[in-house]
Amino acid sequence: MNIEGVSHSTIRTVNRTGSAKDSVPTIHAHAIQSYQDLGPAGASEVTGTYDPFGKVSPTAASHTVSAPNGYDTYMPVRPGYSSTNIAIAVTDPSAEPFSSGKTKSEVVDAARNAIDARRAKMAESGEPFRPKTNEATDWYSAFGDLDRRALNAVRTDETGFFSKAEKEIAQSIMAQQQSLAMGLYNGPTRLAGTFAEMEDIDPSDHMVVGKAGALWLDQVSLEEKTTSSEWMEQRAAAQYLYENGAEQAGIKSEDLSSGFKFVDMLLQAYKELEQLGEGNELNYLPAYQQAWQMFVDQVPAEQSTSTTLFF
């Protein structure tokens, strides 16, 4: 779904079935087009946690607010709200101003309360949260306290604390963080020019973009690496993009191994499909099937209660 006033880069990876959302002939094309399934998804429902009297449960003020890093400009909010905790991930995806010191379950509870508190504040102003606003302003206003680890907790939560729409919002914001970190613009169309002036990454240089993506993804939380199928796919695609770009440029590529065997296996599957060419499907390759099995096998026990956790 396109959000009014929002511009997105286009990078798209294949899904678990081995087919892309858009039809493209090769894995290289997938990688180039892929980091943007990254367009905000539609949101039409939002749930909240309320006490028996209909009031929002209080949120614990046990988090800090990051200093602006310049990228919050591309995540506009209502007056009196902040998106700096979201934006900090663009330059430091390991930063945990919201989730530091909390267990996964505590992050889930805190995120639920923080979102509810912001939505309650919006309602009290006479302008309740709206899932569809120009430049997705209400998304950033409602989720603005959360750091990347907390967004991932929302995205992968199976407790029922978050609606499908809220999970899609979290995923879209996480995708935007990654896009901006890789030099691929994702934000208000009116600000695209300022981003181009600020960034030193040439989006047409696949080698540079891929390396930036791989190194950035390596810095996210261990929870994200072991519970997010999107992380696995994006990490393999970023490394593929880098190595393919290096090969095209006649440059010996650096070793950007992630340290996760399921990423290595998925990367192998991408390369095998590229060699096989058109008419072949990724999901039939043994390496692809092995990658997904490795990923599922290492999911923490508390995250593996549902076979639909990731898909």
Secondary structure as GFF3:
##gff-version 3
##sequence-region A 1 311
A	DSSP	beta_strand	6	7	.	.	.	ID=ss1
A	DSSP	alpha_helix	27	34	.	.	.	ID=ss2
A	DSSP	three_ten_helix	71	74	.	.	.	ID=ss3
A	DSSP	alpha_helix	84	91	.	.	.	ID=ss4
A	DSSP	alpha_helix	104	124	.	.	.	ID=ss5
A	DSSP	three_ten_helix	134	136	.	.	.	ID=ss6
A	DSSP	alpha_helix	137	143	.	.	.	ID=ss7
A	DSSP	alpha_helix	148	156	.	.	.	ID=ss8
A	DSSP	alpha_helix	164	181	.	.	.	ID=ss9
A	DSSP	beta_strand	187	188	.	.	.	ID=ss10
A	DSSP	three_ten_helix	189	191	.	.	.	ID=ss11
A	DSSP	alpha_helix	192	198	.	.	.	ID=ss12
A	DSSP	alpha_helix	206	217	.	.	.	ID=ss13
A	DSSP	alpha_helix	222	227	.	.	.	ID=ss14
A	DSSP	alpha_helix	229	249	.	.	.	ID=ss15
A	DSSP	alpha_helix	261	276	.	.	.	ID=ss16
A	DSSP	three_ten_helix	282	284	.	.	.	ID=ss17
A	DSSP	alpha_helix	286	297	.	.	.	ID=ss18
A	DSSP	three_ten_helix	301	303	.	.	.	ID=ss19
###
